[in-house]
């Protein structure tokens, strides 16, 4: 079924929202941030036939549980129960009109749950409802910040045994230190079929970024991510024109359709980068993919959190030919939620499409209710 030809969305009769905290992480993924606590805000919508639609969006905070997404959703919930059956696009537009009082991430959690519900009503995996035919995608391990090259080498060796062959580093975000790490790791794995990416977390200055890109070019890195702040389009444009290494943004702040359209016109990136959670959900993400395809650009998704929090991005990537990789943060155990299925990496380094309808993940709601730190129900 082609995107946009959906039947009318059903009436929602019950909404429950939970915040569930993952275990404290072992590492940080940025040299400028401490270890943060990941919170999944899980949505469970029930329609007038008793069918559930589910989603989760992940946020991270330095000090305690993040209940902000749940609280941002709260003003929308009664209104959604009052909505007559209408298209998912119209429902998203109604929620978007409530901004800035509600956050993009809150809208995304509800929008993704409604897409999950729509796919289940048609007994289809979500990616097929979105028009996709691809059944798997290459995954890469998003590696946290560690102290020295030997630790990265040890972790990569361990991850290779599980099927990964693509690895993205986070390190010091200082050009010379990062170059040293790249050279050390590349020397060990250059003849072992591994490929690499690097995320600079937006902290380079122009000359340092150029030096890093030159090294990456010789080592055939897949991309350099976030050498500058996402709004520094001029620095991105200059770097992009000076290297053959693809240059992409972090995907944290330039996330809405109109802003991304301006970035495409500025010719500053080799590909777009968004997360369904911060872009506002499946509805705007599909429009972003279509816009990027028209400009002959890929959209490489930022995926963070548990399998449930990254499920929407997996289905988006499978549904759109202009997305080539799926991000998996590691160690995976730091991102597991009790009572929720998780995706399995195949020996070929691919994540396969779920066979079940919707997002394709089963949830034990008794465990979620027992472990949730907060819950609202309407």
PyMOL commands that set and color helices and strands:
alter all, ss='L'
color gray80, all
select helices_A, chain A and resi 68-82+88-96+104-121+126-129+149-160+175-189+206-218+233-242+257-266+276-279+282-294+307-319+332-335+365-371
alter helices_A, ss='H'
color red, helices_A
select strands_A, chain A and resi 12-21+37-47+52-61+136-142+166-170+195-199+223-225+247-248+271-272+298-299+325-329+350-352+374-377
alter strands_A, ss='S'
color yellow, strands_A
deselect
rebuild
show_as cartoon
